[in-house]
């Protein structure tokens, strides 16, 4: 088993600033009201640094990264 990185969002905290989608457009798009929609599934290894930056840049700390065990 290997660990996979997933992004989660606390929709109550999110104010819809959209910085995450600017930093990580490969995995995050904005809905009609400017709130993020995160692509399902694990974050590819090559996008992990951008995902960490998006989490760190969120002004209301609504994003988080979680490692989950994945079976092969």
Backbone bond lengths (Angstrom), bond angles and torsions (degrees), N, CA, C in turn:
res aa  C-N    CA-C-N  psi(-1)  N-CA   C-N-CA  omega(-1)  CA-C   N-CA-C  phi
1 X - - - 1.452 - - 1.523 109.77 -
2 X 1.312 115.45 144.63 1.464 120.47 175.93 1.525 108.83 -126.54
3 X 1.324 115.06 156.71 1.467 120.12 -178.82 1.525 109.71 -87.24
4 X 1.306 116.28 137.84 1.459 122.09 177.02 1.517 108.89 -114.63
5 X 1.316 115.74 146.12 1.455 122.29 -179.89 1.523 109.39 -96.60
6 X 1.328 115.74 128.50 1.466 122.43 178.90 1.522 109.16 -126.16
7 X 1.319 116.35 147.40 1.461 121.59 176.32 1.517 108.63 -102.99
8 X 1.331 115.43 137.75 1.458 121.09 176.01 1.524 108.57 -124.50
9 X 1.317 114.84 157.87 1.463 120.07 178.62 1.520 109.54 -130.94
10 X 1.307 115.63 137.75 1.461 122.22 173.48 1.529 105.65 -93.27
11 X 1.308 116.57 100.38 1.470 121.65 -174.60 1.529 112.83 -65.32
12 X 1.308 117.36 -22.06 1.465 120.21 177.86 1.525 110.41 -73.31
13 X 1.330 116.92 -39.64 1.467 120.90 179.42 1.526 112.46 -73.83
14 X 1.328 117.51 -32.49 1.469 122.08 -171.94 1.530 111.37 -62.87
15 X 1.336 115.26 129.96 1.466 121.88 176.90 1.524 112.41 -104.67
16 X 1.319 118.14 0.95 1.458 121.62 177.17 1.518 114.34 74.75
17 X 1.324 117.73 35.70 1.467 120.73 177.92 1.527 111.72 -66.76
18 X 1.336 117.84 -34.27 1.463 122.07 176.59 1.516 115.60 86.04
19 X 1.324 118.52 3.91 1.463 120.19 179.62 1.525 111.67 -61.57
20 X 1.308 117.26 -36.47 1.464 121.24 -178.58 1.528 111.05 -61.31
21 X 1.323 117.13 -41.23 1.463 120.76 -179.87 1.528 111.29 -69.45
22 X 1.323 117.24 -30.71 1.464 120.06 176.45 1.524 110.76 -69.81
23 X 1.325 116.67 -37.12 1.463 121.30 -178.20 1.527 113.33 -81.55
24 X 1.314 117.27 -27.53 1.460 121.35 -174.93 1.533 111.61 -138.14
25 X 1.335 117.14 60.48 1.470 119.62 -177.38 1.527 113.53 -66.08
26 X 1.330 116.98 -17.51 1.463 120.13 178.39 1.527 111.77 -66.87
27 X 1.331 117.22 -26.01 1.460 120.89 -176.01 1.525 114.98 -123.91
28 X 1.327 117.24 -13.75 1.471 119.81 -176.40 1.519 109.66 -127.39
29 X 1.321 115.23 127.87 1.469 120.06 172.52 1.520 107.20 -123.14
30 X 1.309 115.93 163.01 1.469 120.73 -178.83 1.520 110.06 -103.69
31 X 1.330 115.81 142.26 1.459 119.46 175.88 1.532 109.62 -79.53
32 X 1.298 117.20 -174.97 1.468 121.83 -176.63 1.526 113.46 -62.03
33 X 1.328 117.64 -21.17 1.463 122.24 -178.79 1.523 112.55 -101.43
34 X 1.339 116.69 1.82 1.459 120.84 177.69 1.511 115.15 90.98
35 X 1.321 117.76 11.81 1.459 121.40 178.82 1.531 109.81 -94.89
36 X 1.329 116.73 145.07 1.462 120.09 -174.33 1.523 113.87 -74.13
37 X 1.326 113.60 144.48 1.459 122.65 170.90 1.519 105.21 -121.54
38 X 1.326 116.29 118.69 1.452 122.10 -175.87 1.523 109.45 -94.45
39 X 1.323 115.69 133.53 1.458 120.61 178.33 1.524 110.08 -61.06
40 X 1.317 115.71 140.91 1.462 120.86 179.46 1.523 110.37 -70.69
41 X 1.305 114.93 152.78 1.453 120.49 175.86 1.511 113.28 99.15
42 X 1.322 115.03 176.49 1.466 120.23 -177.97 1.528 112.04 -72.88
43 X 1.315 115.06 158.42 1.467 121.68 177.64 1.526 107.71 -83.67
44 X 1.327 117.62 126.30 1.466 119.39 176.66 1.529 110.69 -60.42
45 X 1.327 115.94 146.79 1.466 121.00 -176.93 1.524 112.75 -55.08
46 X 1.323 118.02 -38.53 1.470 119.91 -177.18 1.532 112.89 -70.64
47 X 1.349 117.83 -15.68 1.463 121.48 178.32 1.534 112.79 -100.68
48 X 1.326 116.92 -2.68 1.470 120.53 -177.77 1.528 112.76 -57.93
49 X 1.349 120.39 -43.39 1.470 118.83 178.21 1.532 113.16 -62.07
50 X 1.318 117.25 -37.50 1.466 120.37 177.79 1.524 110.79 -69.11
51 X 1.322 116.91 -36.36 1.460 120.68 177.60 1.528 109.97 -64.96
52 X 1.323 117.17 -42.30 1.463 120.48 177.63 1.522 111.23 -63.17
53 X 1.320 116.84 -38.30 1.467 120.54 177.97 1.533 110.72 -66.21
54 X 1.331 116.77 -41.78 1.468 120.16 178.89 1.526 110.90 -61.43
55 X 1.332 116.69 -41.56 1.466 120.85 178.63 1.523 110.14 -64.24
56 X 1.313 117.03 -45.34 1.469 121.15 -177.90 1.520 112.34 -68.46
57 X 1.319 117.71 -26.95 1.463 122.07 -176.10 1.529 113.00 -87.38
58 X 1.310 117.89 -16.93 1.465 120.74 -178.01 1.530 109.92 -57.52
59 X 1.337 118.07 119.83 1.465 120.35 -175.40 1.529 114.53 -68.42
60 X 1.328 117.87 -18.98 1.469 119.91 -179.46 1.534 112.30 -115.64
61 X 1.327 116.50 10.48 1.469 122.92 177.55 1.528 112.48 55.53
62 X 1.331 115.71 43.37 1.463 120.58 -178.54 1.526 112.93 -87.95
63 X 1.320 117.85 -14.92 1.460 121.56 -178.68 1.524 110.76 -101.05
64 X 1.323 115.08 150.33 1.464 120.81 175.99 1.518 108.91 -148.38
65 X 1.326 115.91 153.72 1.456 122.19 173.81 1.520 108.50 -109.14
66 X 1.313 115.71 138.65 1.472 121.88 179.66 1.513 108.62 -130.25
67 X 1.308 115.87 138.58 1.459 121.35 172.75 1.534 107.61 -97.64
68 X 1.321 115.17 129.83 1.457 120.58 178.46 1.515 108.74 -125.44
69 X 1.302 115.93 147.69 1.451 120.92 177.54 1.516 109.36 -73.29
70 X 1.315 115.61 135.71 1.458 120.45 179.39 1.513 108.98 -121.88
71 X 1.297 116.46 134.36 1.456 119.65 177.59 1.514 108.66 -91.35
72 X 1.306 115.54 148.04 1.478 120.03 -179.43 1.490 110.81 -95.04
